[in-house]
Amino acid sequence: MNFLDLKIYKTRNLFRICVFRKPKYTAKLLAWDSHTPVQYKIGLLKTLVYRAAKICSDKELLLSELGTLFKIFCALHYPKSKIRKYCNIKFAQNCMINNINKQQNPQSKKIYFGIPYVGNKSQVYARKVKEYVKPISNVKLQVFYKRGLNLIERLKVRKQRPARKCVYKIPCQNCTKCYIGETGRLLNTRIYEHQHSLKSAKTAIAEHVRNTQHKIDFSKVSVLSGERYDFRRKILEALFMRKNDTFDNNSSSVLLHLW
Ligand SMILES: [Zn+2]
């Protein structure tokens, strides 16, 4: 009978259990030449040996399962020395004993630390970090590796998000003066409002246009700084106004001299 990953036989007066694999099992596991830390590959091998030791009900079935694992890992191009080291009955039995000891004596506190995996450099870095933490008793650092960007993600052109919550500058086409403003909304929306209120509004831009007949260069609008918090944005606006020759002669919405 097959149940989950167990194959259960009934002999005369006892049950025998071994690992069950579907007839179409393809053994597509982590290959040795994949861009993954060696520890993960060895970890996979050890895990499957431990699983075999835990599931197989007698030595004969365990040996048979270890033989299957040997073939699987050979096909995945694992070095034979590594397979022999872990895929044997002694290691399998030790796994069981070590696991029982672990459960009886819970180990020191584990701290998990993730770093991006970029090949050997990441492993060297992980080793160094572990050495630093080693002197601290009762703490065990468990480094894990995070996946970086894959080829498709690297080549993908990222869409530029429209600017919002920023301090911006609108220059004049005919003189050196400019308008410095801030908005918590989309910049495009605010610029559209400026363009369509040149004649009617009492803004600094509109007044400059009315008084001088200059043209405003809306094609050269630039973002000076992004800032999500309103008050900080207003301070930034005031600072940029100080730096630039503005239409409204530096009348910012917050008074810098208060600080
Ligand atoms: Zn001007």
Residues whose N, C-alpha, C, O or C-beta is under 5 A from the ligand:
A	BS01	ZN	C172 N174 C175 K177 H214
